[in-house]
Amino acid sequence: MNLRDVQDQALQLSDRDRLELISVLINSLRHAQSLPQRSLTSHPKPQGVAQSLIGIAKIDAPPPTDAEVKAMLVERRDRQLL
């Protein structure tokens, strides 16, 4: 059985079974590599390229209104159909 077969079978599992599979895999990796247990709320600090991307989408303008978003989506759809 190769990785692709395992992936295909995993995607056929229920949500609950996939979560259980994830837990089993993470625990096996922690055991194999003696990784420290991290809480779900602790996040490692971004490094490298990820560090440089922090704040890239921040703008000083207010968010667009619903009408503006709708117009942007129509414009984008029109460009894709050309």
Number of C-alpha atoms within 10 A of each C-alpha: 5 6 8 9 9 10 10 10 10 15 11 10 12 10 11 9 13 14 12 12 14 13 12 12 12 13 15 13 12 13 11 9 9 10 12 8 8 9 7 6 6 7 8 7 7 11 9 7 8 9 10 10 11 10 8 7 6 7 8 5 6 6 9 10 9 9 9 11 12 12 12 13 12 12 11 11 11 10 9 8 6 5
